C-alpha cells in the first residue's frame, strides 16, 4: 500500500490490522479532549505498528499520518495473532522489534535532555534527516511539532531556526 504525504493510515481509537513501514516516515498524533493534536511519536522504516498491539489487539493510541510518501505492508491481525499462537518463537521477533523501539526512544530522550536548546534542535534535525534526505525536517513538521518532540516552545524553535541552527 502506498500513502502520500498527509494521508492517514489509521485513526486514534481504530482497531484493525498491523502494519510494517517499508519506506517513508509516519507521525503519530494524539488528539486531546480539547481537539488539539499532540505529536507523540515518529515511525521509521522497519517498524511494525501499532506497537501496543504486537502481542494482543487493542485500539490505536493515536492517528498515523504520512510525513512523506510511504510504502506500507498490511498484516491482517487475525493471521498475525494466529501465527504467534502457532509459532511461539515469533515472540522473540516481537521482543526484538520492541527493543529497537526502546533504543530509538532512548535516542529521543538524549535529544530532549540536552541542556542547550540549539543542540536539542540540531540532534533532532540530524536524526530525522537521516531518514528524510533530501527533504528537511522543517518540510514535514511544523515548528509546534518540532517543539513537542524536543520539549521546547514553538517560539524558541522559531528563534533557533531563524538564527540558522542547521544539521
C-alpha positions in Angstrom: 0.0 0.0 0.0 1.2 3.5 -0.8 0.4 6.5 1.3 1.2 10.0 0.2 2.3 12.9 2.5 -0.6 13.9 4.7 -2.7 10.7 4.2 -3.9 8.8 7.3 -3.0 5.2 7.8 -5.2 4.7 10.9 -7.0 6.9 13.4 -6.9 7.1 17.2 -9.4 4.5 18.6 -9.4 2.3 15.5 -8.8 -1.4 15.8 -7.6 -3.3 12.8 -4.6 -4.8 11.1 -0.9 -4.3 11.9 1.4 -2.5 9.5 5.1 -2.6 8.6 6.5 0.6 7.3 8.8 -0.3 4.4 9.6 3.2 3.2 9.0 6.8 4.3 8.1 8.2 7.7 4.9 8.5 9.7 4.0 10.7 12.6 1.6 9.5 15.4 -0.5 12.3 16.8 -2.8 12.0 19.8 -6.0 14.1 19.7 -6.7 15.7 23.1 -10.2 16.2 24.6 -10.0 19.9 23.6 -9.4 18.8 19.9 -5.7 19.8 19.8 -3.3 17.3 18.2 -0.1 16.4 20.0 2.8 14.7 18.3 3.8 11.7 20.3 5.9 9.5 18.0 7.8 9.2 14.7 7.7 5.9 12.9 10.6 4.9 10.6 11.2 2.2 8.1 11.3 -1.3 9.5 8.8 -0.6 12.4 5.7 -2.7 12.8 2.8 -0.7 14.3 0.8 -0.2 16.3 3.4 -1.2 18.9 0.9 -1.8 21.7 -0.9 -4.4 19.5 2.1 -6.6 18.6 1.1 -9.2 21.2 -2.6 -8.6 21.7 -5.2 -6.5 20.0 -6.2 -3.1 21.2 -7.5 0.3 19.9 -4.9 2.6 18.3 -3.4 5.1 20.7 -3.1 7.8 18.1 -3.5 8.7 14.5 -0.8 7.7 12.0 -0.2 10.3 9.3 2.4 10.1 6.4 5.2 12.7 6.6 6.4 11.6 3.2 5.4 9.1 0.6 5.2 5.8 2.4 5.2 2.2 1.4 3.3 0.1 4.0 2.7 -3.6 4.3 -0.7 -4.5 5.8 -0.7 -7.6 8.1 -4.2 -8.8 9.0 -4.4 -9.1 12.7 -6.1 -12.5 12.7 -3.3 -14.1 10.8 -0.7 -12.3 12.9 -2.1 -13.5 16.3 -2.7 -17.0 14.9 1.0 -17.1 13.8 2.0 -16.0 17.3 0.0 -18.8 18.9 1.2 -21.4 16.5 4.8 -20.3 16.5 5.8 -19.1 19.9 9.3 -18.4 18.7 7.8 -15.4 16.9 7.5 -13.7 20.3 11.3 -13.2 20.1 10.8 -11.3 16.9 8.3 -9.1 18.7 10.7 -8.6 21.6 13.4 -7.5 19.2 11.0 -5.1 17.5 10.1 -3.5 20.8 13.8 -3.5 21.9 14.6 -1.5 18.7 11.9 1.0 19.5 13.1 1.4 23.1 16.6 2.2 21.8 15.1 4.8 19.4 13.2 6.3 22.3 16.5 6.4 24.3 18.0 8.5 21.5 14.9 10.8 21.6 15.4 11.1 25.4 19.1 12.1 24.7 17.8 14.8 22.4 15.3 16.1 25.0 17.8 16.1 27.9 20.4 18.1 26.0 20.6 21.3 28.1 21.4 23.6 25.1 18.2 24.2 23.1 20.2 24.7 19.9 21.8 21.3 20.4 18.4 19.7 21.0 17.2 21.0 17.7 20.5 20.0 15.9 20.3 16.4 17.2 16.7 16.1 16.1 17.5 17.5 12.7 20.4 15.1 12.2 18.3 12.1 13.2 15.3 13.0 11.1 17.2 14.0 8.0 18.9 10.6 8.1 15.5 9.2 7.2 14.2 12.1 5.1 17.0 13.3 2.9 16.9 15.2 0.7 13.9 16.7 2.5 14.5 18.6 5.7 12.7 18.2 9.0 11.0 21.6 8.5 9.5 20.4 5.3 7.5 17.7 7.1 7.0 19.0 10.7 5.6 22.3 12.0 7.5 24.3 14.5 5.0 23.3 17.1 5.5 19.6 16.4 9.3 20.1 16.5 8.9 21.7 19.9 6.7 18.9 21.1 9.4 16.3 20.2 12.2 18.1 22.0 10.4 19.9 24.8 10.7 23.5 23.5 8.2 26.2 22.9 7.3 26.9 19.3 8.7 30.4 19.7 12.1 29.0 20.8 12.1 26.7 17.8 11.3 29.6 15.5 14.1 31.7 17.0 16.6 28.9 16.7 15.6 28.2 13.1 15.8 31.9 12.2 19.3 32.0 13.8 20.4 29.3 11.4 20.7 26.2 13.6 21.3 23.6 10.9 22.2 20.0 10.8 
